[in-house]
Amino acid sequence: MNIIDKCFKDNKGKVVIGQAPNLPLIVWGISRLSILFINSSNVSLISLIDKISFGSIIIWAGLELYSGVNLFRRAVGLIILIFSIQGRL
């Protein structure tokens, strides 16, 4: 198995770049969208939803990094994890 196969194929030999979103990614998407519709004067609610969003994307990235089906998916998890944490600093 060469490096291209390891990057884009799973253990069954199927090319996998995208999959149906799992729960942490769905929670992240819904929470990010919901912030757009909340009155900006409700700072505590926006802060809570932002924390939920951050937690869910960190969980998703960790899951991809730990158990992604191929090296591409693991690299995406690592990149999202780095950028998410760097964005908070």
N, C-alpha and C positions, 0 to 999 in steps of 0.2 A: 504494500500500500504506500503510494507516494504522498508527498506533502499536500498536494491538491486534494487528493481523496480524503486525507485526514481533516482537512479544513472544511470541506463541504458535504461529506457523506457521513451517515450514521453507521452504527455497527452492523447494520443489515445491508449496507452498500447503497442506500437510497440518498439522493441529494436532498439535504434539508437546509434551507436558508431561513425560512419563516414558518411559524406554526401558529395555531390558534392561540390567542392570548390566555394566559392563566390568571387566576384570581388577583394576585398582587398587581399585575399590569392593568387589569380592568379597574381595580380600585384607584390606582394612580390616575388613569384617564378620566374617570368620573370626577375625582376630586379636583383635578386641574381644570376641568370644564366648569365645575360648579363655582369655582372662585370667580369666574367671569360674570356670573349672574347674581352675585351677592353685593349688596350695597356696600360701598367702600368705607362707610362710617362704622360698620360692624367689625372692628379690628380683631376682637377676640375670636369671633367665628372664623374669620379669614386665617388667623394664626393657627387655630385648631385644624382646619382643613389642610393648610399648608404642611403641618406636621404629619398628618395622615398621608398626604401625598408623598412626602419625603421618605417616611418609613416604608411605604409600599414599594417605591422604586428601589430602595436599598435592598429590601427583601428579594424583589425580582432579580436584581443584578447579582445578588449573592447566590440565588438559586441557579442562574445561568452560569455563573463562574464555577460553581461546584458541580453541577450536574447537567450542563449543556450537552446536547447530543453530538456536537462536533467542535473543532477548535474555533471555527468562526463564531458560533454562538457563545462560547466561553470568552472569546475576545470582546464581543459586544458587551457581555456582562461586566467584564473588567473595565472597559472604557466608560460605560454608564456609571459604574460604581465610583471611579476616579472623578469624573466630571460632577457627579452629584455631591460628593463630599467636598470637592474643591469649591463648588458653588456656595456651599454653606459657610466656608471660612472667610 
